[in-house]
Amino acid sequence: MQEISGADLDMAYKYPFSDEAKRYISVLKAPFEPAMLESGRRRLDDALQRSRIPYSETGIAAVKQVSVISYLYARMLVSAMASRLAIGRYVKAEAERCGEALKKDTEQNVLRIATELRTGIEYDDGFYMPLTSFLMLSPKTPAFALVRQELEKGIVYMDGYRVAGIMKVAIEREMSKGLPIPSKDLPREVVAYARGIRAPMQKASLKADQSRYEWIAKLLGSPIPDVRHRTVNLILAPYLVNVKGMSEEEAAKTIIDYIERCKQIEPSTKVNETYIRYQCRYAKAKGSKPLTHENAKELLKGVIEL
């Protein structure tokens, strides 16, 4: 295996989805190595059995390089397992590992990754981002409720803990891209090896808990005079496509009808059919979920009581 080192290798080790990691993989041009299957298997086992992939700082270039390569093999192996539950658990564990790296990294490196992920996070004597981006990426936990954030003129100011939390969500989305890798693109050795990996058992039904989204069903029956752009892209499109399971066409028609009823209250709006169809398509592609009830109440405060 060709040896690589330097600051870029360190970034690749911490964030194996990053541009630096992709560049190093292209430089290595390493052929398929059966020996690396074991490294990928250990990484995947940590994710599936322990729900975490350990991260530790190291100055040993060879350790970093093997870690970057093992990430690729783990992705191939979890793809060969053909288990959505396994993929979800694996991606979450990888994102948690990157979150640990972020907490220990420099502000400059954190901003580099935030920019690469297009999170909207910026830095000027502290991290901050637009409110709309915060609402889309913030974890659905009490610590990230809007009432706990420092807000000013549509900008959310954050400490390192919250930045790491926001970015873990963005990292999960980034790492989910391309998974599962189509079986035709996987080496035969990987497919054969993956047969010996036990997939995690599904403890409970993964059907969406639609009862917690009853408030959105009520919202659809209550036209609003304002905040319709963000209501469509942050609430209605994700809900109809990814919770209700509607097709993009069905969801778009439902939203178009809703906006027409909204126009009877206040006809001035820039929400058109093209925008609605784009948001339904985007929600489907990203698998995004609607805002939590708590965050939606903040978004629509003064517009409608939820």
C-alpha positions, 0 to 999 in steps of 0.5 A: 500500500502506497504511503501517504502523510500530512495534514490532508491525511489527518483530515481524511482519517477524521472525516473519511467522506471528505474531499481529502479522503477522496483525493487520497483514495484516487492517489493510492489507486489501490487494487482490491485487497482481500486482507483489507476485508478484515479491517472493514469487517472490524469497523462494521462490527463496531457499528452494528454490535456496539453502535459506535466506531472508536475515534482516537487521535494518532500521529501514525500515518500508517494507522490513518491510512488503513482507517481511510481504506477500511471505511471503503471496505466497510461501505462495500460490506454493509452494502452487500448485506442488503439490510436497510437497518444495518446501513442506517446503524452503520452510517449513524456510528460513522457520523458519531465518530466524526462528531468526536473528531469535530469536538477535538478539532480546530475551528478552521478544520470544523469550518472546512468540513461545514463548508464542504457539507454546505451546512450554511455554518460560518465563523466570526468570533463564534459559529453561526448559521441561518435559522432555516438551515438550523431548522433543517439540520438540528437534531430532534432533541430538547437541547436543540429546541429554538427556545434554547438557542441564541437568535438574532435577526434570523441567525442562530449562534452556536457553541462547539457542542451544537455545531458538532450536533448539527454537523453529525446530521449533515454527515449522516446525510452525506455518508448515506449517499450511494448506499447501498452500492449496487451488487453488480459494482461490488467485488465477488469476494466482498459479496461472499465475505458479507454472507458471514456477517450477521445482520442486526435484528429489528427490535420493533416495526420501523413504520413511521409513528404517524400519531406524532405528526397529527398536528401536520394533518391539522395544519393541512386543514388550516390555510395560513397567510404567511411563512408558506415557503418554509412550511412547504419545504420544512414541513409539508413535503417531507411529511407527505413523501417520507411519513405518509409515503405518498408519491412525489406527484400525489404529494405535490398535488396535495400541497398545490391544493393547500396553497390554493386555499392559502391564497384565498386568505392572502393571495400574494405568494411566490410559492408556485407549482415548480417550487412545490414539485422541486421540494417534493423531489428534494425531500424524497431524494434526501429522505428528510423528515418534517420539523418537530412539533416544537420547532414548527410552533416557533417557525409559525409563531404568530401565523397559526396556533399549533 
